[in-house]
């Protein structure tokens, strides 16, 4: 969280109102010590809260002091017909009176009277401050929940990315294992088809499983077919007759790399060849468009 996000989170207002747990208070103090902007913002918040509370306070009415003194003098007259009551003890807070300072009774009464007169208004101010605390705390919790929600979404995306990556790795591993099996299976015959005059640089390997009769094609070098054209694999049987072995999927349309399994099984072959045909294939090979050929 950067400085701007920290300032707008609401935690500084809660700190100024002493509404944070002790450990959170210490974290705020650490941030204030590290960032002058946060310190300035905290001071501004404190000053604003003081001014807000003072706006609800009221000074005692005129003549209140004289009325209280008169009431005290009147009540000090002893009425012999009335039984004496135990004197009322007034608790005076002396913690803030400097040592050696003399305080008169009138001064104490005046101060206590002002406090008494302000009581209801300070209660209103306290209620307003409490409302501010509640609002700021709710805003703080809202931001905290948003942060947690963002972290949760990020973790879910990261988890999904890891799962996708694992799936991709497993696919590649399975593909590599299958390719290794093709090259090491003793039933498979490898046929390297070399380029014909049509395309001397072309080179394609055929792997023919003589047990299951499956055929796989691994293109090393072969020009991209023109639009509307497609490569077709042929197996040449022992009588010299071409047998359709299937169409090669255009490279840009393939979903995987490595050897491609052909759609048709080949029962017998002494050679393989690839020709360029109209898209969808042909019944018989176009010999003058033969790109590669190789014997088993």
Beta strands, then each sheet from edge to edge (+ up, - down):
strand 1: 188-195
strand 2: 203-209
strand 3: 215-221
strand 4: 229-236
strand 5: 242-247
strand 6: 260-261
strand 7: 271-278
strand 8: 290-295
sheet 1: 5+ 4- 7+ 8- 1+ 2- 3+ 6-
end
